[in-house]
Amino acid sequence: MDKRYQALEAYMKEVNYDSSRLLNILHKAQQLFLWLPPDVLKFIAEKLNIPISRVAGVVSFYNFFSTKPVGRIQIKVCLGTACYVKGGDKVMERFLEELGLQEEGQVTEDGMFSVHAVRCVGACSMAPVVLIGENDFYGRMSPDKVPRLIKKYRQVAEKMKQEVGENA
């Protein structure tokens, strides 16, 4: 069995397979798998002995769950007005070019990166702004800074991949 499923089941056991902890379980699953594919939802439903429709309903209700593949490292480029005017579109183009992606929302072949456009992160004075992962904020971005960031985060992504014991 894939180590990610083992870790998910260990977590569900830790919470006594309590279906009232479904949100926590889904968060753990997304942390392990990066997104919530149908087979993971089915696995959770079976282990909690609840209908798959209940699990899918919760996933579709909350926007922080993803049912589409995303990269191990998600890059969010602000394209709100201030960021766009100060070159956010050029930063976005450079990320896509450097990662070999045709459009935002796609995932690199190795599964490491996905690039997403976001609308206003509330840091207009730092425009253009890029968010990487969950916590890393980069203001006053320019296209020439993109290659260094990608190099840095390739190392981060490899470490993450090893920590979860992913086979891919």
Secondary structure, DSSP 4 states (H G I P E B T S, - for coil): --HHHHHHHHHHHHTTT-GGGHHHHHHHHHHHHSS--HHHHHHHHHHHT--HHHHHHHHHH-TT--SS---SEEEEEE-SHHHHHTTHHHHHHHHHHHHT-SSTT-B-TTS-EEEEEES--S-GGG-S-EEETTTEEE-S--GGGHHHHHHHHHHHHHHHHHHTT---
